Amino acid sequence: MLVQVAEGIYQLSVEFPFGMRQMNSYIFKGEKGLTIVDTGSYSEQSIEIWKRALPAETKVEKIVLTHSHTDHIGLARWLREQFQAPVLISRLGFDEMQKYHRKLQNYTGSDTALYPFFARHGGPFVQEKAMLEQVDADYFEPDELLENGQEVELGDYVFQSLWTPGHSPDHFCFYNRSSRILLAGDHVLNEISPLIPIWSEEEGNPLRDYLESLEKVAELPVDVALPGHGSLIYDLQTRIAELRAGHEQRMQQILEGISRHGNTAGEVSQAVYRFDNMSFRHLAEFLMTLTRMLYLESEGKLRAEQREGKIVFRLVG
């Protein structure tokens, strides 16, 4: 089950029956015990995979998390209890967890109220309280908080933490210069383009953040990148160029798909991704379209206006 990907570093494919359905955890061997990076979502299937991979008597030094999405932190509490090991996440990651924890605690709307941010942009109907409950289900108090640029021991290696926002506001990669290894998390993936979502107005311009973060990582000398999903990346610069080109192509499709009278992000996502009815199963396509349209607005190519309770984007010029 454990596949060696570098000296003292092993990959464990953690599967679960929902969402992405698979995540790569990385296990580092060291004199003080194992270090686990990312956990997989909470499910009985995932727990069984961990039990087969690491017996209960295994010495685990610590658990490190790249960002606060459920497929990367869902089993953090279980692993901490199983191996009596501390859990580390960035300060920004814990801030994200606390933000949604407080929103749920302070929520005063009805159980069936729709999430207004999605509704304003013509997105799928999502019940706000249910969404907050789903995110908050993974909440825990970490044992240590990491900062940008901090050195972190992963097994017998020393990695530097790198803040790489975009896929999430709290996303971190970890880089070891001597071995030229990058723990990429969900920042760069091989088979798919990472989702760059936006969940509220306060998150600003995630695609701009992502493209700037890509440039930061592209400058690093890397022999192999260890991604959070899919296969290892041996030519990081080429893959980054492909990801940038993919966003440029989709943004051109967005500009070509906007009518003279303007459209919501939901309407444009249907045109670009060619589906008829907006529903929850098209959430990713909607989110990617919205982040790209907000980026195009910041570049002066689109203008947003409010119309009958919806945000409509129109071409500039």
The 8 nearest C-alpha neighbors of each residue, nearest first, counted from 0:
[[1, 52, 2, 11, 12, 51, 10, 48],
 [0, 2, 11, 10, 9, 3, 52, 12],
 [3, 1, 10, 9, 4, 0, 11, 8],
 [2, 4, 9, 5, 8, 10, 1, 6],
 [3, 5, 9, 8, 2, 10, 6, 7],
 [6, 4, 8, 3, 7, 9, 180, 223],
 [5, 7, 8, 4, 3, 9, 28, 27],
 [6, 8, 28, 27, 5, 9, 3, 29],
 [9, 7, 27, 5, 6, 26, 4, 3],
 [10, 8, 3, 26, 2, 4, 25, 1],
 [11, 9, 25, 2, 1, 24, 26, 3],
 [10, 12, 24, 1, 23, 13, 25, 0],
 [11, 13, 23, 22, 24, 14, 10, 21],
 [14, 12, 22, 21, 39, 45, 11, 23],
 [15, 13, 21, 20, 45, 12, 22, 44],
 [14, 16, 20, 45, 44, 17, 21, 42],
 [15, 17, 20, 14, 18, 44, 42, 21],
 [18, 16, 20, 15, 19, 21, 40, 14],
 [19, 17, 20, 16, 15, 70, 21, 40],
 [18, 20, 21, 17, 22, 70, 15, 16],
 [21, 19, 15, 17, 18, 14, 16, 22],
 [22, 20, 14, 13, 19, 15, 12, 228],
 [21, 23, 228, 13, 227, 39, 12, 24],
 [24, 22, 12, 227, 228, 11, 13, 10],
 [23, 25, 11, 37, 36, 10, 38, 12],
 [26, 24, 10, 36, 9, 35, 11, 23],
 [25, 27, 35, 9, 34, 8, 10, 36],
 [28, 26, 154, 8, 34, 33, 7, 153],
 [29, 27, 154, 33, 7, 32, 8, 26],
 [28, 30, 154, 155, 32, 31, 33, 27],
 [29, 31, 32, 155, 154, 28, 33, 60],
 [32, 30, 29, 60, 33, 154, 59, 58],
 [33, 31, 60, 59, 58, 29, 30, 28],
 [34, 32, 59, 28, 60, 27, 29, 154],
 [33, 35, 27, 61, 60, 154, 26, 153],
 [34, 36, 26, 62, 25, 63, 37, 33],
 [35, 37, 63, 25, 64, 24, 62, 26],
 [38, 36, 71, 64, 24, 63, 72, 35],
 [37, 39, 71, 74, 72, 24, 75, 73],
 [40, 38, 70, 71, 13, 22, 73, 74],
 [41, 39, 70, 73, 69, 74, 42, 71],
 [40, 42, 73, 74, 45, 39, 43, 46],
 [43, 41, 45, 44, 40, 15, 46, 16],
 [42, 44, 46, 45, 47, 41, 15, 48],
 [43, 45, 42, 47, 46, 15, 48, 14],
 [46, 44, 48, 42, 47, 43, 15, 14],
 [45, 47, 43, 49, 48, 44, 50, 42],
 [46, 48, 50, 44, 49, 45, 43, 51],
 [49, 47, 45, 51, 46, 50, 52, 44],
 [50, 48, 52, 46, 47, 51, 53, 45],
 [51, 49, 47, 53, 48, 52, 54, 46],
 [52, 50, 48, 49, 53, 47, 54, 0],
 [51, 53, 49, 50, 48, 0, 54, 1],
 [52, 54, 50, 51, 49, 57, 55, 56],
 [55, 53, 56, 57, 50, 51, 52, 49],
 [54, 56, 57, 53, 81, 82, 50, 58],
 [55, 57, 54, 58, 82, 53, 59, 81],
 [58, 56, 55, 54, 53, 59, 82, 32],
 [59, 57, 32, 33, 56, 60, 82, 31],
 [60, 58, 33, 32, 61, 84, 34, 82],
 [59, 61, 32, 33, 34, 84, 31, 58],
 [62, 60, 84, 85, 34, 59, 86, 35],
 [61, 63, 86, 35, 34, 36, 87, 85],
 [64, 62, 36, 87, 86, 88, 35, 37],
 [65, 63, 37, 88, 66, 36, 87, 72],
 [64, 66, 171, 170, 184, 172, 37, 63],
 [67, 65, 170, 64, 169, 92, 68, 171],
 [66, 68, 92, 72, 69, 71, 96, 65],
 [69, 67, 71, 70, 66, 72, 73, 167],
 [68, 70, 73, 72, 71, 40, 67, 137],
 [69, 71, 40, 39, 68, 73, 72, 22],
 [70, 72, 37, 39, 38, 69, 68, 73],
 [71, 73, 75, 69, 38, 74, 70, 67],
 [74, 72, 40, 41, 69, 137, 75, 70],
 [75, 73, 41, 77, 38, 76, 72, 40],
 [76, 74, 72, 78, 77, 73, 79, 38],
 [77, 75, 79, 78, 74, 80, 139, 73],
 [76, 78, 74, 80, 79, 75, 81, 73],
 [79, 77, 81, 75, 80, 76, 82, 74],
 [78, 80, 84, 76, 83, 77, 81, 82],
 [81, 79, 83, 77, 78, 82, 76, 84],
 [80, 82, 78, 79, 77, 83, 55, 84],
 [81, 83, 84, 79, 80, 78, 59, 55],
 [84, 82, 79, 80, 81, 85, 59, 78],
 [83, 85, 79, 61, 82, 60, 59, 86],
 [86, 84, 61, 142, 79, 62, 87, 83],
 [87, 85, 62, 142, 141, 63, 61, 143],
 [88, 86, 63, 143, 144, 141, 142, 62],
 [87, 89, 64, 144, 145, 92, 63, 90],
 [90, 88, 145, 92, 144, 91, 146, 93],
 [89, 91, 144, 93, 92, 145, 94, 146],
 [92, 90, 94, 169, 89, 93, 95, 168],
 [93, 91, 169, 89, 95, 94, 90, 67],
 [92, 94, 96, 90, 95, 91, 97, 89],
 [93, 95, 91, 97, 92, 96, 98, 90],
 [96, 94, 98, 92, 93, 97, 91, 99],
 [97, 95, 93, 98, 94, 99, 100, 138],
 [96, 98, 100, 94, 95, 99, 101, 93],
 [99, 97, 95, 101, 96, 100, 94, 102],
 [98, 100, 102, 101, 97, 96, 103, 135],
 [99, 101, 97, 103, 98, 102, 135, 96],
 [102, 100, 104, 98, 99, 103, 105, 97],
 [103, 101, 99, 105, 100, 104, 106, 98],
 [102, 104, 106, 100, 101, 105, 131, 99],
 [103, 105, 101, 102, 106, 100, 99, 107],
 [106, 104, 102, 103, 101, 107, 100, 108],
 [107, 105, 103, 104, 102, 108, 128, 101],
 [106, 108, 105, 109, 103, 104, 110, 128],
 [109, 107, 106, 112, 110, 128, 111, 127],
 [108, 110, 112, 111, 107, 128, 106, 127],
 [109, 111, 112, 128, 108, 126, 129, 127],
 [110, 112, 109, 126, 113, 128, 127, 108],
 [113, 111, 109, 126, 110, 127, 108, 114],
 [114, 112, 126, 127, 125, 115, 124, 111],
 [113, 115, 127, 126, 125, 116, 117, 118],
 [116, 114, 118, 117, 113, 119, 127, 112],
 [117, 115, 119, 118, 114, 199, 120, 198],
 [118, 116, 122, 120, 115, 119, 114, 121],
 [117, 119, 115, 121, 120, 116, 122, 114],
 [120, 118, 309, 116, 117, 121, 310, 115],
 [119, 121, 117, 118, 310, 263, 122, 264],
 [122, 120, 265, 118, 119, 263, 264, 117],
 [123, 121, 117, 265, 118, 120, 285, 124],
 [124, 122, 278, 279, 277, 125, 282, 117],
 [123, 125, 113, 122, 126, 118, 279, 278],
 [126, 124, 113, 114, 127, 123, 130, 279],
 [125, 127, 113, 129, 112, 114, 111, 128],
 [126, 128, 114, 130, 113, 129, 125, 112],
 [127, 129, 131, 130, 126, 110, 132, 103],
 [130, 128, 132, 131, 126, 127, 133, 110],
 [129, 131, 133, 127, 128, 132, 126, 134],
 [132, 130, 128, 134, 133, 129, 103, 135],
 [133, 131, 129, 135, 130, 134, 136, 128],
 [132, 134, 130, 136, 131, 135, 129, 137],
 [135, 133, 131, 132, 136, 130, 137, 99],
 [134, 136, 132, 138, 137, 133, 100, 131],
 [135, 137, 133, 134, 138, 132, 73, 131],
 [138, 136, 135, 73, 134, 139, 69, 72],
 [139, 137, 135, 136, 96, 140, 100, 134],
 [138, 140, 141, 137, 76, 96, 75, 93],
 [139, 141, 142, 138, 93, 86, 143, 76],
 [142, 140, 86, 143, 87, 139, 88, 144],
 [141, 143, 86, 85, 87, 140, 144, 88],
 [144, 142, 87, 141, 86, 145, 88, 85],
 [143, 145, 89, 90, 88, 87, 146, 142],
 [144, 146, 89, 90, 88, 143, 149, 87],
 [147, 145, 149, 89, 148, 90, 144, 160],
 [148, 146, 149, 161, 162, 160, 145, 89],
 [147, 149, 160, 161, 159, 146, 150, 162],
 [150, 148, 160, 146, 147, 159, 151, 145],
 [149, 151, 159, 158, 160, 157, 148, 152],
 [152, 150, 158, 157, 159, 153, 149, 160],
 [151, 153, 157, 156, 154, 158, 155, 150],
 [154, 152, 156, 34, 27, 157, 155, 151],
 [153, 155, 29, 27, 28, 156, 34, 152],
 [154, 156, 29, 153, 28, 152, 157, 30],
 [157, 155, 153, 154, 152, 158, 175, 29],
 [156, 158, 152, 151, 153, 150, 175, 155],
 [159, 157, 175, 174, 151, 150, 173, 152],
 [158, 160, 150, 174, 173, 149, 148, 151],
 [159, 161, 173, 148, 149, 147, 172, 150],
 [162, 160, 172, 171, 147, 148, 173, 163],
 [161, 163, 171, 147, 170, 164, 172, 160],
 [162, 164, 212, 171, 170, 161, 172, 165],
 [165, 163, 168, 170, 167, 209, 208, 169],
 [166, 164, 209, 205, 167, 208, 195, 168],
 [165, 167, 195, 194, 164, 186, 196, 193],
 [166, 168, 165, 170, 169, 164, 195, 66],
 [169, 167, 164, 170, 165, 166, 91, 202],
 [170, 168, 92, 91, 167, 66, 164, 171],
 [169, 171, 66, 164, 167, 163, 168, 65],
 [172, 170, 162, 65, 163, 161, 66, 160],
 [171, 173, 161, 183, 182, 160, 184, 65],
 [174, 172, 160, 182, 159, 158, 181, 161],
 [173, 175, 181, 158, 159, 180, 176, 182],
 [176, 174, 158, 180, 179, 177, 178, 157],
 [175, 177, 179, 178, 174, 180, 220, 158],
 [176, 178, 179, 175, 180, 174, 157, 156],
 [177, 179, 180, 176, 175, 222, 221, 156],
 [180, 178, 221, 176, 222, 177, 175, 220],
 [179, 181, 223, 175, 178, 221, 224, 174],
 [182, 180, 174, 224, 183, 173, 225, 223],
 [183, 181, 225, 173, 172, 224, 184, 174],
 [182, 184, 226, 172, 225, 181, 186, 224],
 [185, 183, 227, 226, 186, 182, 65, 172],
 [186, 184, 227, 187, 183, 226, 188, 193],
 [185, 187, 184, 183, 166, 193, 188, 163],
 [188, 186, 185, 183, 226, 193, 189, 184],
 [189, 187, 226, 191, 190, 185, 192, 193],
 [188, 190, 191, 230, 232, 229, 187, 238],
 [191, 189, 188, 229, 192, 230, 228, 193],
 [192, 190, 189, 188, 193, 229, 242, 194],
 [191, 193, 188, 242, 194, 190, 187, 189],
 [194, 192, 191, 195, 185, 188, 166, 186],
 [193, 195, 166, 196, 192, 287, 283, 286],
 [194, 196, 166, 165, 287, 193, 206, 205],
 [197, 195, 286, 194, 287, 290, 198, 166],
 [196, 198, 199, 290, 286, 202, 205, 195],
 [197, 199, 196, 202, 200, 116, 117, 286],
 [200, 198, 201, 202, 197, 116, 203, 117],
 [199, 201, 202, 203, 198, 197, 116, 204],
 [200, 202, 203, 199, 198, 204, 197, 205],
 [203, 201, 200, 199, 204, 197, 205, 198],
 [202, 204, 201, 200, 205, 199, 197, 293],
 [203, 205, 207, 206, 294, 202, 208, 293],
 [206, 204, 165, 208, 207, 209, 203, 290],
 [207, 205, 209, 208, 204, 165, 290, 210],
 [206, 208, 210, 209, 205, 204, 211, 294],
 [209, 207, 205, 165, 211, 206, 210, 164],
 [208, 210, 165, 206, 212, 207, 211, 164],
 [209, 211, 213, 207, 212, 208, 206, 214],
 [210, 212, 214, 208, 213, 209, 207, 215],
 [213, 211, 209, 163, 215, 214, 210, 208],
 [214, 212, 210, 216, 215, 211, 217, 209],
 [215, 213, 217, 211, 212, 216, 210, 218],
 [214, 216, 212, 213, 217, 218, 211, 219],
 [215, 217, 213, 218, 214, 219, 212, 163],
 [218, 216, 214, 219, 215, 236, 213, 239],
 [217, 219, 216, 215, 214, 220, 236, 213],
 [220, 218, 217, 216, 221, 215, 179, 176],
 [219, 221, 179, 218, 222, 176, 217, 180],
 [222, 220, 179, 223, 180, 219, 181, 224],
 [223, 221, 179, 233, 180, 220, 224, 234],
 [222, 224, 233, 180, 221, 232, 181, 225],
 [225, 223, 181, 232, 182, 180, 183, 231],
 [224, 226, 182, 231, 183, 181, 223, 232],
 [227, 225, 183, 184, 228, 188, 224, 185],
 [226, 228, 184, 23, 185, 22, 183, 225],
 [229, 227, 22, 23, 226, 188, 21, 230],
 [230, 228, 189, 190, 226, 188, 231, 227],
 [229, 231, 189, 232, 228, 226, 190, 188],
 [230, 232, 225, 224, 226, 233, 223, 229],
 [231, 233, 224, 223, 234, 235, 189, 230],
 [232, 234, 223, 222, 235, 231, 224, 221],
 [235, 233, 237, 236, 232, 238, 222, 223],
 [234, 236, 238, 237, 233, 232, 239, 221],
 [235, 237, 239, 238, 217, 234, 240, 218],
 [238, 236, 240, 239, 235, 234, 241, 242],
 [237, 239, 241, 235, 240, 236, 242, 234],
 [238, 240, 242, 236, 241, 237, 235, 243],
 [239, 241, 237, 243, 238, 242, 244, 236],
 [242, 240, 238, 244, 239, 243, 245, 237],
 [243, 241, 239, 245, 244, 240, 238, 192],
 [242, 244, 240, 246, 245, 241, 239, 247],
 [245, 243, 247, 241, 242, 246, 248, 240],
 [244, 246, 242, 248, 243, 247, 241, 249],
 [245, 247, 249, 243, 248, 244, 250, 242],
 [248, 246, 244, 250, 245, 249, 251, 243],
 [247, 249, 245, 251, 246, 250, 244, 252],
 [248, 250, 252, 246, 251, 247, 253, 245],
 [251, 249, 253, 247, 252, 248, 246, 254],
 [250, 252, 254, 248, 253, 249, 247, 255],
 [253, 251, 249, 255, 250, 254, 256, 271],
 [254, 252, 250, 256, 251, 255, 249, 257],
 [255, 253, 251, 256, 252, 257, 250, 314],
 [254, 256, 252, 253, 257, 251, 258, 250],
 [257, 255, 253, 254, 252, 267, 258, 270],
 [258, 256, 254, 255, 261, 262, 253, 267],
 [257, 259, 261, 260, 256, 262, 313, 255],
 [258, 260, 261, 257, 313, 314, 262, 256],
 [259, 261, 258, 313, 262, 257, 312, 311],
 [262, 260, 313, 258, 312, 259, 311, 257],
 [263, 261, 311, 312, 266, 257, 267, 264],
 [262, 264, 311, 266, 265, 120, 121, 310],
 [263, 265, 267, 289, 266, 120, 268, 288],
 [266, 264, 121, 122, 268, 263, 267, 285],
 [267, 265, 263, 269, 264, 268, 262, 270],
 [266, 268, 270, 264, 269, 265, 271, 256],
 [267, 269, 271, 265, 270, 285, 266, 288],
 [268, 270, 274, 273, 266, 267, 272, 271],
 [269, 271, 267, 273, 268, 272, 256, 266],
 [272, 270, 268, 273, 269, 267, 252, 253],
 [271, 273, 269, 270, 268, 274, 284, 267],
 [274, 272, 270, 269, 271, 275, 268, 267],
 [273, 275, 269, 272, 276, 270, 277, 268],
 [276, 274, 269, 273, 277, 270, 272, 278],
 [277, 275, 274, 278, 269, 281, 123, 266],
 [276, 278, 123, 281, 275, 122, 279, 269],
 [277, 279, 123, 280, 281, 276, 124, 282],
 [280, 278, 282, 281, 123, 124, 277, 125],
 [279, 281, 278, 282, 283, 277, 123, 284],
 [280, 282, 279, 284, 278, 283, 285, 277],
 [281, 283, 285, 279, 284, 280, 286, 123],
 [284, 282, 286, 285, 281, 287, 194, 196],
 [285, 283, 287, 281, 282, 286, 288, 268],
 [284, 286, 282, 288, 283, 268, 287, 265],
 [287, 285, 196, 289, 283, 288, 284, 282],
 [288, 286, 284, 290, 289, 285, 196, 195],
 [289, 287, 285, 291, 286, 290, 268, 292],
 [288, 290, 292, 286, 264, 291, 287, 285],
 [291, 289, 293, 287, 292, 288, 206, 294],
 [290, 292, 294, 288, 289, 293, 295, 287],
 [293, 291, 295, 289, 294, 290, 296, 288],
 [292, 294, 296, 290, 295, 291, 289, 297],
 [293, 295, 291, 297, 292, 296, 290, 204],
 [296, 294, 298, 292, 300, 297, 293, 301],
 [295, 297, 301, 293, 299, 298, 294, 300],
 [296, 298, 294, 295, 299, 293, 300, 301],
 [299, 297, 295, 296, 300, 294, 301, 293],
 [298, 300, 296, 297, 301, 295, 315, 302],
 [299, 301, 315, 295, 296, 298, 314, 302],
 [302, 300, 296, 314, 315, 313, 299, 295],
 [301, 303, 313, 312, 296, 315, 314, 304],
 [304, 302, 312, 311, 310, 313, 301, 305],
 [305, 303, 311, 310, 312, 306, 302, 313],
 [304, 306, 310, 309, 311, 308, 307, 303],
 [305, 307, 309, 308, 310, 304, 311, 119],
 [308, 306, 309, 305, 310, 119, 311, 304],
 [307, 309, 306, 119, 305, 310, 118, 120],
 [310, 308, 119, 306, 307, 305, 120, 311],
 [309, 311, 305, 120, 304, 119, 263, 306],
 [310, 312, 263, 262, 304, 303, 261, 305],
 [313, 311, 303, 261, 262, 302, 263, 301],
 [312, 314, 261, 302, 301, 303, 315, 311],
 [313, 315, 301, 300, 302, 316, 312, 257],
 [314, 316, 301, 300, 302, 313, 299, 296],
 [315, 314, 300, 301, 313, 299, 302, 259]]
